[in-house]
Amino acid sequence: MSKTAESGSWIGLGLAREYWDRNCMLDLAVVEGGNTLCATNDPDVPCGLDVRFTREK
């Protein structure tokens, strides 16, 4: 996670695999002052998939 990311920032993560029909894309929203990333499939709902990644201090 970027040490300079602030709440409201977005990160796109893509995975390309030769044996999948499609590439995998995941959007992550930066929330809680940059300490947490939330997985989402809707830009209007930052934590729409209810999956959070929290930075350890």
All heavy atoms as TSV, in Angstrom:
chain	resi	resn	atom	element	x	y	z
A	1	MET	N	N	0.849	-1.166	0.000
A	1	MET	CA	C	0.000	0.000	0.000
A	1	MET	C	C	0.896	1.232	0.000
A	1	MET	O	O	1.926	1.274	0.649
A	1	MET	CB	C	-0.894	-0.023	1.241
A	1	MET	CG	C	-1.834	1.150	1.273
A	1	MET	SD	S	-2.897	1.293	2.718
A	1	MET	CE	C	-3.532	-0.279	2.994
A	2	SER	N	N	0.489	2.220	-0.714
A	2	SER	CA	C	1.230	3.472	-0.779
A	2	SER	C	C	1.189	4.179	0.565
A	2	SER	O	O	0.150	4.292	1.195
A	2	SER	CB	C	0.626	4.384	-1.846
A	2	SER	OG	O	1.176	5.676	-1.751
A	3	LYS	N	N	2.330	4.664	1.019
A	3	LYS	CA	C	2.373	5.403	2.271
A	3	LYS	C	C	1.725	6.772	2.136
A	3	LYS	O	O	1.462	7.437	3.121
A	3	LYS	CB	C	3.804	5.532	2.747
A	3	LYS	CG	C	4.384	4.195	3.155
A	3	LYS	CD	C	5.760	4.333	3.728
A	3	LYS	CE	C	6.246	2.954	4.118
A	3	LYS	NZ	N	7.416	2.965	4.935
A	4	THR	N	N	1.473	7.216	0.895
A	4	THR	CA	C	0.872	8.523	0.686
A	4	THR	C	C	-0.600	8.444	0.283
A	4	THR	O	O	-1.220	9.468	0.088
A	4	THR	CB	C	1.644	9.311	-0.391
A	4	THR	OG1	O	1.586	8.584	-1.622
A	4	THR	CG2	C	3.086	9.527	0.021
A	5	ALA	N	N	-1.158	7.251	0.164
A	5	ALA	CA	C	-2.565	7.115	-0.219
A	5	ALA	C	C	-3.459	7.676	0.875
A	5	ALA	O	O	-3.218	7.465	2.056
A	5	ALA	CB	C	-2.912	5.654	-0.462
A	6	GLU	N	N	-4.456	8.424	0.473
A	6	GLU	CA	C	-5.396	9.011	1.409
A	6	GLU	C	C	-6.796	8.485	1.117
A	6	GLU	O	O	-7.056	7.950	0.049
A	6	GLU	CB	C	-5.381	10.532	1.266
A	6	GLU	CG	C	-4.039	11.148	1.600
A	6	GLU	CD	C	-4.033	12.645	1.402
A	6	GLU	OE1	O	-5.061	13.218	1.019
A	6	GLU	OE2	O	-2.973	13.245	1.627
A	7	SER	N	N	-7.695	8.650	2.069
A	7	SER	CA	C	-9.081	8.241	1.846
A	7	SER	C	C	-9.604	8.899	0.581
A	7	SER	O	O	-9.327	10.068	0.326
A	7	SER	CB	C	-9.959	8.643	3.028
A	7	SER	OG	O	-9.682	7.838	4.144
A	8	GLY	N	N	-10.330	8.122	-0.200
A	8	GLY	CA	C	-10.872	8.619	-1.454
A	8	GLY	C	C	-10.054	8.211	-2.662
A	8	GLY	O	O	-10.507	8.326	-3.787
A	9	SER	N	N	-8.833	7.707	-2.459
A	9	SER	CA	C	-8.009	7.221	-3.569
A	9	SER	C	C	-8.507	5.849	-4.008
A	9	SER	O	O	-9.134	5.119	-3.244
A	9	SER	CB	C	-6.539	7.111	-3.139
A	9	SER	OG	O	-6.016	8.360	-2.771
A	10	TRP	N	N	-8.211	5.495	-5.272
A	10	TRP	CA	C	-8.611	4.198	-5.822
A	10	TRP	C	C	-7.391	3.515	-6.399
A	10	TRP	O	O	-6.507	4.144	-6.972
A	10	TRP	CB	C	-9.649	4.370	-6.930
A	10	TRP	CG	C	-10.977	4.746	-6.385
A	10	TRP	CD1	C	-11.407	6.006	-6.072
A	10	TRP	CD2	C	-12.032	3.875	-6.045
A	10	TRP	NE1	N	-12.667	5.964	-5.569
A	10	TRP	CE2	C	-13.086	4.671	-5.543
A	10	TRP	CE3	C	-12.205	2.506	-6.115
A	10	TRP	CZ2	C	-14.283	4.130	-5.118
A	10	TRP	CZ3	C	-13.405	1.976	-5.701
A	10	TRP	CH2	C	-14.431	2.780	-5.206
A	11	ILE	N	N	-7.348	2.195	-6.257
A	11	ILE	CA	C	-6.267	1.382	-6.806
A	11	ILE	C	C	-6.907	0.274	-7.625
A	11	ILE	O	O	-7.834	-0.398	-7.158
A	11	ILE	CB	C	-5.420	0.768	-5.676
A	11	ILE	CG1	C	-4.780	1.876	-4.838
A	11	ILE	CG2	C	-4.369	-0.168	-6.237
A	11	ILE	CD1	C	-4.165	1.394	-3.553
A	12	GLY	N	N	-6.445	0.080	-8.851
A	12	GLY	CA	C	-6.935	-1.015	-9.685
A	12	GLY	C	C	-5.894	-2.116	-9.729
A	12	GLY	O	O	-4.707	-1.851	-9.895
A	13	LEU	N	N	-6.303	-3.344	-9.551
A	13	LEU	CA	C	-5.410	-4.495	-9.557
A	13	LEU	C	C	-5.885	-5.446	-10.636
A	13	LEU	O	O	-7.070	-5.796	-10.686
A	13	LEU	CB	C	-5.454	-5.185	-8.185
A	13	LEU	CG	C	-4.666	-6.465	-8.033
A	13	LEU	CD1	C	-3.174	-6.175	-8.158
A	13	LEU	CD2	C	-4.975	-7.096	-6.693
A	14	GLY	N	N	-4.992	-5.846	-11.517
A	14	GLY	CA	C	-5.362	-6.765	-12.591
A	14	GLY	C	C	-4.464	-7.977	-12.606
A	14	GLY	O	O	-3.263	-7.872	-12.377
A	15	LEU	N	N	-5.033	-9.126	-12.864
A	15	LEU	CA	C	-4.282	-10.377	-12.965
A	15	LEU	C	C	-4.568	-10.998	-14.330
A	15	LEU	O	O	-5.718	-11.219	-14.685
A	15	LEU	CB	C	-4.706	-11.351	-11.863
A	15	LEU	CG	C	-4.600	-10.841	-10.428
A	15	LEU	CD1	C	-5.217	-11.843	-9.462
A	15	LEU	CD2	C	-3.162	-10.582	-10.061
A	16	ALA	N	N	-3.542	-11.259	-15.083
A	16	ALA	CA	C	-3.705	-11.874	-16.400
A	16	ALA	C	C	-3.215	-13.318	-16.331
A	16	ALA	O	O	-2.117	-13.586	-15.840
A	16	ALA	CB	C	-2.924	-11.098	-17.441
A	17	ARG	N	N	-4.020	-14.229	-16.792
A	17	ARG	CA	C	-3.661	-15.650	-16.818
A	17	ARG	C	C	-3.944	-16.220	-18.204
A	17	ARG	O	O	-4.976	-15.938	-18.793
A	17	ARG	CB	C	-4.475	-16.442	-15.792
A	17	ARG	CG	C	-4.231	-16.043	-14.384
A	17	ARG	CD	C	-2.876	-16.487	-13.953
A	17	ARG	NE	N	-2.896	-16.748	-12.531
A	17	ARG	CZ	C	-1.938	-17.346	-11.898
A	17	ARG	NH1	N	-0.888	-17.765	-12.535
A	17	ARG	NH2	N	-1.997	-17.542	-10.619
A	18	GLU	N	N	-3.066	-17.042	-18.679
A	18	GLU	CA	C	-3.231	-17.625	-20.010
A	18	GLU	C	C	-4.389	-18.617	-20.074
A	18	GLU	O	O	-5.029	-18.748	-21.094
A	18	GLU	CB	C	-1.947	-18.335	-20.424
A	18	GLU	CG	C	-0.799	-17.393	-20.655
A	18	GLU	CD	C	0.471	-18.130	-21.058
A	18	GLU	OE1	O	0.361	-19.270	-21.549
A	18	GLU	OE2	O	1.548	-17.577	-20.869
A	19	TYR	N	N	-4.668	-19.314	-18.994
A	19	TYR	CA	C	-5.672	-20.369	-19.032
A	19	TYR	C	C	-7.066	-19.920	-18.599
A	19	TYR	O	O	-7.998	-20.694	-18.621
A	19	TYR	CB	C	-5.226	-21.563	-18.185
A	19	TYR	CG	C	-4.834	-21.230	-16.779
A	19	TYR	CD1	C	-5.775	-21.174	-15.771
A	19	TYR	CD2	C	-3.508	-20.963	-16.459
A	19	TYR	CE1	C	-5.421	-20.857	-14.480
A	19	TYR	CE2	C	-3.138	-20.655	-15.163
A	19	TYR	CZ	C	-4.097	-20.610	-14.179
A	19	TYR	OH	O	-3.726	-20.297	-12.898
A	20	TRP	N	N	-7.246	-18.660	-18.201
A	20	TRP	CA	C	-8.572	-18.143	-17.901
A	20	TRP	C	C	-9.183	-17.552	-19.157
A	20	TRP	O	O	-8.499	-17.069	-20.035
A	20	TRP	CB	C	-8.509	-17.044	-16.852
A	20	TRP	CG	C	-8.182	-17.530	-15.473
A	20	TRP	CD1	C	-8.257	-18.797	-15.006
A	20	TRP	CD2	C	-7.704	-16.735	-14.386
A	20	TRP	NE1	N	-7.863	-18.846	-13.705
A	20	TRP	CE2	C	-7.523	-17.599	-13.302
A	20	TRP	CE3	C	-7.428	-15.383	-14.234
A	20	TRP	CZ2	C	-7.077	-17.155	-12.069
A	20	TRP	CZ3	C	-6.984	-14.948	-13.005
A	20	TRP	CH2	C	-6.811	-15.818	-11.937
A	21	ASP	N	N	-10.506	-17.547	-19.227
A	21	ASP	CA	C	-11.194	-16.927	-20.352
A	21	ASP	C	C	-11.025	-15.417	-20.341
A	21	ASP	O	O	-11.026	-14.774	-21.373
A	21	ASP	CB	C	-12.694	-17.255	-20.328
A	21	ASP	CG	C	-12.957	-18.709	-20.639
A	21	ASP	OD1	O	-12.091	-19.352	-21.250
A	21	ASP	OD2	O	-14.036	-19.189	-20.272
A	22	ARG	N	N	-10.918	-14.842	-19.155
A	22	ARG	CA	C	-10.806	-13.390	-19.006
A	22	ARG	C	C	-9.737	-13.053	-17.985
A	22	ARG	O	O	-9.389	-13.872	-17.144
A	22	ARG	CB	C	-12.110	-12.796	-18.499
A	22	ARG	CG	C	-13.259	-12.953	-19.404
A	22	ARG	CD	C	-14.451	-12.274	-18.801
A	22	ARG	NE	N	-15.550	-13.219	-18.786
A	22	ARG	CZ	C	-16.721	-12.976	-18.288
A	22	ARG	NH1	N	-16.958	-11.842	-17.711
A	22	ARG	NH2	N	-17.670	-13.858	-18.341
A	23	ASN	N	N	-9.273	-11.828	-18.041
A	23	ASN	CA	C	-8.387	-11.335	-17.008
A	23	ASN	C	C	-9.216	-11.002	-15.773
A	23	ASN	O	O	-10.407	-10.753	-15.850
A	23	ASN	CB	C	-7.639	-10.086	-17.474
A	23	ASN	CG	C	-6.676	-10.404	-18.593
A	23	ASN	OD1	O	-6.198	-11.517	-18.725
A	23	ASN	ND2	N	-6.392	-9.419	-19.415
A	24	CYS	N	N	-8.605	-10.983	-14.630
A	24	CYS	CA	C	-9.280	-10.678	-13.371
A	24	CYS	C	C	-8.947	-9.242	-12.978
A	24	CYS	O	O	-7.783	-8.873	-12.913
A	24	CYS	CB	C	-8.809	-11.648	-12.295
A	24	CYS	SG	S	-9.509	-11.324	-10.675
A	25	MET	N	N	-9.972	-8.444	-12.730
A	25	MET	CA	C	-9.796	-7.053	-12.318
A	25	MET	C	C	-10.457	-6.847	-10.958
A	25	MET	O	O	-11.542	-7.360	-10.718
A	25	MET	CB	C	-10.412	-6.097	-13.327
A	25	MET	CG	C	-9.779	-6.156	-14.701
A	25	MET	SD	S	-8.064	-5.659	-14.729
A	25	MET	CE	C	-8.177	-3.966	-14.220
A	26	LEU	N	N	-9.791	-6.103	-10.095
A	26	LEU	CA	C	-10.331	-5.805	-8.782
A	26	LEU	C	C	-10.036	-4.350	-8.470
A	26	LEU	O	O	-8.912	-3.886	-8.656
A	26	LEU	CB	C	-9.675	-6.699	-7.726
A	26	LEU	CG	C	-10.069	-6.486	-6.277
A	26	LEU	CD1	C	-11.541	-6.828	-6.062
A	26	LEU	CD2	C	-9.201	-7.336	-5.371
A	27	ASP	N	N	-11.037	-3.624	-8.022
A	27	ASP	CA	C	-10.858	-2.236	-7.599
A	27	ASP	C	C	-10.777	-2.196	-6.088
A	27	ASP	O	O	-11.554	-2.862	-5.391
A	27	ASP	CB	C	-12.021	-1.360	-8.065
A	27	ASP	CG	C	-11.983	-1.116	-9.559
A	27	ASP	OD1	O	-10.880	-0.904	-10.080
A	27	ASP	OD2	O	-13.053	-1.139	-10.186
A	28	LEU	N	N	-9.835	-1.402	-5.585
A	28	LEU	CA	C	-9.667	-1.220	-4.150
A	28	LEU	C	C	-9.818	0.257	-3.828
A	28	LEU	O	O	-9.216	1.104	-4.482
A	28	LEU	CB	C	-8.283	-1.707	-3.711
A	28	LEU	CG	C	-7.983	-3.172	-4.008
A	28	LEU	CD1	C	-6.516	-3.470	-3.779
A	28	LEU	CD2	C	-8.848	-4.081	-3.147
A	29	ALA	N	N	-10.622	0.557	-2.835
A	29	ALA	CA	C	-10.822	1.932	-2.375
A	29	ALA	C	C	-10.006	2.132	-1.110
A	29	ALA	O	O	-9.997	1.281	-0.222
A	29	ALA	CB	C	-12.294	2.185	-2.094
A	30	VAL	N	N	-9.326	3.262	-1.022
A	30	VAL	CA	C	-8.562	3.603	0.168
A	30	VAL	C	C	-9.494	4.326	1.124
A	30	VAL	O	O	-10.120	5.320	0.769
A	30	VAL	CB	C	-7.356	4.495	-0.195
A	30	VAL	CG1	C	-6.548	4.825	1.048
A	30	VAL	CG2	C	-6.485	3.831	-1.252
A	31	VAL	N	N	-9.612	3.796	2.350
A	31	VAL	CA	C	-10.503	4.380	3.358
A	31	VAL	C	C	-9.765	4.474	4.689
A	31	VAL	O	O	-8.628	4.026	4.814
A	31	VAL	CB	C	-11.806	3.553	3.513
A	31	VAL	CG1	C	-12.623	3.555	2.230
A	31	VAL	CG2	C	-11.517	2.130	3.927
A	32	GLU	N	N	-10.432	5.029	5.672
A	32	GLU	CA	C	-9.914	5.144	7.042
A	32	GLU	C	C	-8.547	5.833	7.073
A	32	GLU	O	O	-7.600	5.346	7.685
A	32	GLU	CB	C	-9.866	3.786	7.727
A	32	GLU	CG	C	-11.243	3.166	7.893
A	32	GLU	CD	C	-11.234	1.785	8.499
A	32	GLU	OE1	O	-10.156	1.261	8.821
A	32	GLU	OE2	O	-12.337	1.224	8.625
A	33	GLY	N	N	-8.444	6.950	6.365
A	33	GLY	CA	C	-7.220	7.739	6.393
A	33	GLY	C	C	-6.027	7.064	5.748
A	33	GLY	O	O	-4.888	7.409	6.037
A	34	GLY	N	N	-6.258	6.096	4.869
A	34	GLY	CA	C	-5.172	5.412	4.183
A	34	GLY	C	C	-4.718	4.137	4.862
A	34	GLY	O	O	-3.791	3.485	4.406
A	35	ASN	N	N	-5.367	3.726	5.946
A	35	ASN	CA	C	-4.974	2.516	6.664
A	35	ASN	C	C	-5.666	1.258	6.180
A	35	ASN	O	O	-5.269	0.163	6.547
A	35	ASN	CB	C	-5.243	2.678	8.164
A	35	ASN	CG	C	-4.321	3.688	8.790
A	35	ASN	OD1	O	-3.142	3.738	8.469
A	35	ASN	ND2	N	-4.850	4.509	9.661
A	36	THR	N	N	-6.716	1.394	5.369
A	36	THR	CA	C	-7.496	0.233	4.942
A	36	THR	C	C	-7.815	0.318	3.459
A	36	THR	O	O	-8.110	1.386	2.942
A	36	THR	CB	C	-8.813	0.140	5.744
A	36	THR	OG1	O	-8.496	0.043	7.135
A	36	THR	CG2	C	-9.644	-1.061	5.343
A	37	LEU	N	N	-7.743	-0.831	2.791
A	37	LEU	CA	C	-8.203	-0.968	1.412
A	37	LEU	C	C	-9.470	-1.806	1.440
A	37	LEU	O	O	-9.519	-2.845	2.105
A	37	LEU	CB	C	-7.163	-1.679	0.544
A	37	LEU	CG	C	-5.846	-0.966	0.326
A	37	LEU	CD1	C	-4.896	-1.866	-0.459
A	37	LEU	CD2	C	-6.054	0.335	-0.404
A	38	CYS	N	N	-10.490	-1.367	0.724
A	38	CYS	CA	C	-11.747	-2.117	0.613
A	38	CYS	C	C	-11.919	-2.589	-0.829
A	38	CYS	O	O	-11.771	-1.796	-1.756
A	38	CYS	CB	C	-12.937	-1.242	0.968
A	38	CYS	SG	S	-13.171	-0.976	2.709
A	39	ALA	N	N	-12.262	-3.856	-0.994
A	39	ALA	CA	C	-12.557	-4.383	-2.319
A	39	ALA	C	C	-13.966	-3.962	-2.714
A	39	ALA	O	O	-14.887	-3.979	-1.898
A	39	ALA	CB	C	-12.446	-5.904	-2.325
A	40	THR	N	N	-14.123	-3.567	-3.980
A	40	THR	CA	C	-15.429	-3.112	-4.441
A	40	THR	C	C	-15.663	-3.476	-5.899
A	40	THR	O	O	-14.717	-3.652	-6.664
A	40	THR	CB	C	-15.575	-1.582	-4.253
A	40	THR	OG1	O	-16.896	-1.204	-4.617
A	40	THR	CG2	C	-14.583	-0.812	-5.075
A	41	ASN	N	N	-16.905	-3.601	-6.266
A	41	ASN	CA	C	-17.275	-3.775	-7.672
A	41	ASN	C	C	-18.166	-2.624	-8.128
A	41	ASN	O	O	-18.717	-2.657	-9.205
A	41	ASN	CB	C	-17.977	-5.122	-7.895
A	41	ASN	CG	C	-19.224	-5.268	-7.044
A	41	ASN	OD1	O	-19.515	-4.436	-6.193
A	41	ASN	ND2	N	-19.942	-6.348	-7.262
A	42	ASP	N	N	-18.317	-1.615	-7.268
A	42	ASP	CA	C	-19.158	-0.461	-7.557
A	42	ASP	C	C	-18.464	0.795	-7.035
A	42	ASP	O	O	-18.283	0.932	-5.825
A	42	ASP	CB	C	-20.520	-0.634	-6.882
A	42	ASP	CG	C	-21.493	0.499	-7.174
A	42	ASP	OD1	O	-21.071	1.547	-7.706
A	42	ASP	OD2	O	-22.676	0.331	-6.852
A	43	PRO	N	N	-18.066	1.715	-7.916
A	43	PRO	CA	C	-17.353	2.905	-7.461
A	43	PRO	C	C	-18.160	3.804	-6.528
A	43	PRO	O	O	-17.598	4.615	-5.815
A	43	PRO	CB	C	-17.005	3.644	-8.758
A	43	PRO	CG	C	-17.769	3.003	-9.833
A	43	PRO	CD	C	-18.226	1.666	-9.360
A	44	ASP	N	N	-19.477	3.637	-6.489
A	44	ASP	CA	C	-20.303	4.427	-5.581
A	44	ASP	C	C	-20.385	3.817	-4.179
A	44	ASP	O	O	-20.904	4.446	-3.256
A	44	ASP	CB	C	-21.710	4.588	-6.144
A	44	ASP	CG	C	-21.731	5.443	-7.401
A	44	ASP	OD1	O	-20.897	6.376	-7.487
A	44	ASP	OD2	O	-22.547	5.174	-8.288
A	45	VAL	N	N	-19.896	2.579	-4.025
A	45	VAL	CA	C	-19.932	1.883	-2.731
A	45	VAL	C	C	-18.518	1.364	-2.455
A	45	VAL	O	O	-18.173	0.245	-2.830
A	45	VAL	CB	C	-20.948	0.714	-2.746
A	45	VAL	CG1	C	-21.053	0.072	-1.373
A	45	VAL	CG2	C	-22.305	1.182	-3.235
A	46	PRO	N	N	-17.671	2.171	-1.795
A	46	PRO	CA	C	-16.258	1.811	-1.635
A	46	PRO	C	C	-15.986	0.456	-0.989
A	46	PRO	O	O	-14.998	-0.182	-1.302
A	46	PRO	CB	C	-15.698	2.939	-0.771
A	46	PRO	CG	C	-16.592	4.094	-1.038
A	46	PRO	CD	C	-17.952	3.502	-1.266
A	47	CYS	N	N	-16.826	-0.011	-0.083
A	47	CYS	CA	C	-16.600	-1.312	0.557
A	47	CYS	C	C	-17.704	-2.298	0.184
A	47	CYS	O	O	-18.142	-3.106	1.000
A	47	CYS	CB	C	-16.497	-1.146	2.070
A	47	CYS	SG	S	-15.068	-0.175	2.578
A	48	GLY	N	N	-18.141	-2.239	-1.064
A	48	GLY	CA	C	-19.288	-3.011	-1.526
A	48	GLY	C	C	-19.140	-4.515	-1.439
A	48	GLY	O	O	-20.135	-5.224	-1.335
A	49	LEU	N	N	-17.933	-5.056	-1.482
A	49	LEU	CA	C	-17.752	-6.501	-1.420
A	49	LEU	C	C	-17.478	-6.996	0.000
A	49	LEU	O	O	-17.286	-8.183	0.218
A	49	LEU	CB	C	-16.609	-6.936	-2.352
A	49	LEU	CG	C	-16.873	-6.697	-3.836
A	49	LEU	CD1	C	-15.652	-7.074	-4.658
A	49	LEU	CD2	C	-18.094	-7.479	-4.304
A	50	ASP	N	N	-17.465	-6.068	0.970
A	50	ASP	CA	C	-17.258	-6.397	2.377
A	50	ASP	C	C	-15.953	-7.173	2.610
A	50	ASP	O	O	-15.896	-8.088	3.422
A	50	ASP	CB	C	-18.458	-7.161	2.935
A	50	ASP	CG	C	-18.526	-7.081	4.441
A	50	ASP	OD1	O	-18.054	-6.073	5.009
A	50	ASP	OD2	O	-19.042	-8.026	5.078
A	51	VAL	N	N	-14.912	-6.797	1.853
A	51	VAL	CA	C	-13.577	-7.381	2.025
A	51	VAL	C	C	-12.633	-6.227	2.310
A	51	VAL	O	O	-12.552	-5.285	1.529
A	51	VAL	CB	C	-13.118	-8.139	0.758
A	51	VAL	CG1	C	-11.701	-8.637	0.916
A	51	VAL	CG2	C	-14.069	-9.277	0.453
A	52	ARG	N	N	-11.933	-6.302	3.441
A	52	ARG	CA	C	-11.034	-5.222	3.843
A	52	ARG	C	C	-9.621	-5.746	4.066
A	52	ARG	O	O	-9.444	-6.838	4.592
A	52	ARG	CB	C	-11.509	-4.577	5.142
A	52	ARG	CG	C	-12.809	-3.834	5.000
A	52	ARG	CD	C	-13.291	-3.348	6.368
A	52	ARG	NE	N	-14.503	-2.568	6.193
A	52	ARG	CZ	C	-14.550	-1.249	6.317
A	52	ARG	NH1	N	-13.478	-0.570	6.637
A	52	ARG	NH2	N	-15.682	-0.616	6.133
A	53	PHE	N	N	-8.664	-4.951	3.674
A	53	PHE	CA	C	-7.255	-5.225	3.918
A	53	PHE	C	C	-6.727	-4.064	4.756
A	53	PHE	O	O	-6.765	-2.919	4.318
A	53	PHE	CB	C	-6.485	-5.309	2.607
A	53	PHE	CG	C	-7.014	-6.356	1.666
A	53	PHE	CD1	C	-7.948	-6.026	0.700
A	53	PHE	CD2	C	-6.603	-7.672	1.786
A	53	PHE	CE1	C	-8.451	-6.988	-0.175
A	53	PHE	CE2	C	-7.098	-8.639	0.917
A	53	PHE	CZ	C	-8.030	-8.295	-0.064
A	54	THR	N	N	-6.256	-4.360	5.974
A	54	THR	CA	C	-5.831	-3.308	6.889
A	54	THR	C	C	-4.325	-3.354	7.090
A	54	THR	O	O	-3.744	-4.421	7.275
A	54	THR	CB	C	-6.536	-3.479	8.258
A	54	THR	OG1	O	-7.948	-3.471	8.028
A	54	THR	CG2	C	-6.181	-2.362	9.200
A	55	ARG	N	N	-3.732	-2.196	7.058
A	55	ARG	CA	C	-2.295	-2.060	7.249
A	55	ARG	C	C	-1.942	-2.350	8.705
A	55	ARG	O	O	-2.578	-1.858	9.624
A	55	ARG	CB	C	-1.868	-0.643	6.900
A	55	ARG	CG	C	-0.410	-0.395	7.040
A	55	ARG	CD	C	-0.055	1.034	6.834
A	55	ARG	NE	N	-0.640	1.579	5.620
A	55	ARG	CZ	C	-0.223	2.669	5.019
A	55	ARG	NH1	N	0.771	3.355	5.524
A	55	ARG	NH2	N	-0.804	3.117	3.942
A	56	GLU	N	N	-0.906	-3.175	8.905
A	56	GLU	CA	C	-0.415	-3.402	10.246
A	56	GLU	C	C	0.596	-2.331	10.594
A	56	GLU	O	O	1.388	-1.934	9.755
A	56	GLU	CB	C	0.240	-4.785	10.340
A	56	GLU	CG	C	-0.742	-5.913	10.221
A	56	GLU	CD	C	-0.088	-7.263	10.438
A	56	GLU	OE1	O	1.024	-7.304	10.999
A	56	GLU	OE2	O	-0.691	-8.256	10.051
A	57	LYS	N	N	0.547	-1.871	11.810
A	57	LYS	CA	C	1.467	-0.815	12.234
A	57	LYS	C	C	2.652	-1.382	12.960
A	57	LYS	O	O	2.671	-2.379	13.504
A	57	LYS	CB	C	0.740	0.186	13.119
A	57	LYS	CG	C	-0.331	0.890	12.336
A	57	LYS	CD	C	-1.031	1.875	13.201
A	57	LYS	CE	C	-2.133	2.539	12.383
A	57	LYS	NZ	N	-2.775	3.589	13.058
